[in-house]
Amino acid sequence: MEPISVCIVGAGEYTVGYVPTAHGAASDKPAGVVALTCFELRRQGLVDRIVLCDMYGRRMPEVRATVQRKIADVYDGLDTCLECFPEDDVDQEATAYLRALDTMSPGDAVIIFVPDDLHASVAVAAAERRLHVLLAKPAVKTLDEHRQVLDAVAATGVLACVEFHKRWDIMYSDARNRARQLGPFSHFSALMTQPKQQLDTFRLWAGLRSDISYYLNSHHIDLHSWMVGRSSRPERVVAMAATGVAEQKLGRPCEDTISLMVQWRNGADGSYGTALYTASWVAAKGDCHTQQGFFYMGQKGEMRVDQAHRGYSGASDTEGYASYNPLYMRYTPDANGRFAGQSGYGFMSIAAFLKAAGDLNRGVTSLGELRRRGELAMMVDSLPVTAILHAGRLSLDKGAPVRILYDGTAWRNADRGKVDGVVTDDGDRSSSDDWTVPIGLEVEAGADTSGNGDGDGDGDGDGDGGDGSASGRALDGASGPCP
Ligand SMILES: NC(=O)c1ccc[n+]([C@@H]2O[C@H](COP(=O)([O-])OP(=O)(O)OC[C@H]3O[C@@H](n4cnc5c(N)ncnc54)[C@H](O)[C@@H]3O)[C@@H](O)[C@H]2O)c1
């Protein structure tokens, strides 16, 4: 089997466990996830070259020293060689990734873990070079960016996915399958929080270039969308935020906690569902880095998962009491000193993407087959997630509810046969892509059109409505669609 080469863009917490703050990398990913996974896959013969790219060349010696200390010195048998961009004597080069991508060959893979507002441009550059793309969540920030990536990917036929690793958590994927037996969707709620130190790690972009909803709500919005498939769609979003801690810590506007309340509509009978996604980065330090879980209610039953507490805890003189989750990343080497985390969902998510990319290169699978299987979070199916996150940001900025538009129409029960195609037993539509493909957003009338609904400054979200959106309508004051 021909190994695949990988370019990792972003040399930070998630890729290599490098965080130049007093706190360092989070306790649930101390050695990062992406590079370690790629080193293990290289040991298995699936990965060849590994290129690491950031914008700060002078940091690279420290990054490589981190990799040496946290990975090479810890695990036997891993080749941790990295080709780095930019060169060690370069202060800053924001487009070094273009040079790095130019060293790759068509069919290689790019894994993107840079601040959210850069995802789209790096992904488009990668797709244009015929490289398969795995984007950190949130894939992108706006529907317009999402379409730019889809266009670039469609033009070259590469695979583009979002790294939603919770899909490989065995309880989450089981819940996804069980949801189909619980009747039409009724309610979903998720809470995901991380301690305040995360704001130090993300000091350069938190509240400026992205927010806590994009960062953490994205996980459970994807999970929920994946659970309901095409049987339900999000139609209306109202967002609210708590403030106080982050603003004081960072000295600028930044939400502490964001809740998105979303109205969903079921295709089979037109009934409604509701969802509440809440994310925070001002939690107190607790027994684990991330408190997380969800509650799902269908019209015929319900499920809940506490993803933070797996019935495995311990205590040590240095760390105190802790809840462990080796189901995510298992860092403790085995008795032979080898990496032993091949079954962790953090590992599996990246491995599954690279395997799919390799299979595509060999012609043993197709994009259509991967989409039908539905395991990978393919960009082409992820528009509802982007629509909810983008609508949430707009709702905060405008101080009003935001509607998600579908082909300019509301749900039409009477026309369903014509509009939506075949309805299968579980309400899924086999030929009804349009029914769940958002084409724009519309801020409801009565909005605060000053653009400071909440005084936040993520440098985006508002004012990006005028437009050229697929709906062809322009943003007109208090009410208008956004791409
Ligand atoms: N940290 C996590 O637990 C985690 C988990 C899943 C997804 N993510 C996502 O990962 C992304 C950020 O990565 P992180 O968490 O490792 O954050 P981070 O801040 O530790 O690292 C981001 C890196 O990107 C680099 N960067 C900035 N601009 C660049 C450019 N123009 N070219 C190349 N590199 C550039 C920064 O220098 C930094 O090293 C975000 O989209 C975030 O939502 C993070």
The ligand as a Gaussian input file, in Angstrom:
#p B3LYP/6-31G(d) Opt

LIG

0 1
 N       -6.893000      22.932000      21.128000
 C       -7.878000      22.052000      21.020000
 O       -8.206000      21.300000      21.920000
 C       -8.629000      21.951000      19.727000
 C       -9.404000      20.834000      19.502000
 C      -10.056000      20.703000      18.304000
 C       -9.965000      21.721000      17.365000
 N       -9.236000      22.825000      17.614000
 C       -9.168000      23.884000      16.594000
 O       -7.811000      24.053000      16.201000
 C       -7.642000      25.354000      15.694000
 C       -6.499000      26.026000      16.398000
 O       -5.493000      25.119000      16.732000
 P       -5.000000      24.915000      18.249000
 O       -6.117000      24.609000      19.115000
 O       -3.854000      23.989000      18.204000
 O       -4.599000      26.405000      18.641000
 P       -3.214000      27.104000      18.920000
 O       -3.527000      28.550000      19.111000
 O       -2.457000      26.375000      19.990000
 O       -2.412000      26.878000      17.544000
 C       -2.722000      27.556000      16.363000
 C       -1.424000      27.700000      15.592000
 O       -1.725000      28.290000      14.327000
 C       -0.622000      29.117000      14.019000
 N       -0.976000      30.061000      12.962000
 C       -1.629000      31.240000      13.052000
 N       -1.687000      31.824000      11.846000
 C       -1.059000      30.996000      10.971000
 C       -0.788000      31.055000       9.580000
 N       -1.165000      32.091000       8.833000
 N       -0.105000      30.034000       9.014000
 C        0.306000      28.980000       9.752000
 N        0.082000      28.875000      11.088000
 C       -0.599000      29.870000      11.681000
 C       -0.283000      29.789000      15.334000
 O        1.010000      30.354000      15.319000
 C       -0.397000      28.618000      16.284000
 O        0.825000      27.929000      16.426000
 C       -8.950000      26.085000      15.930000
 O       -9.713000      26.024000      14.751000
 C       -9.592000      25.261000      17.020000
 O      -11.013000      25.381000      17.038000
 C       -8.543000      22.944000      18.769000

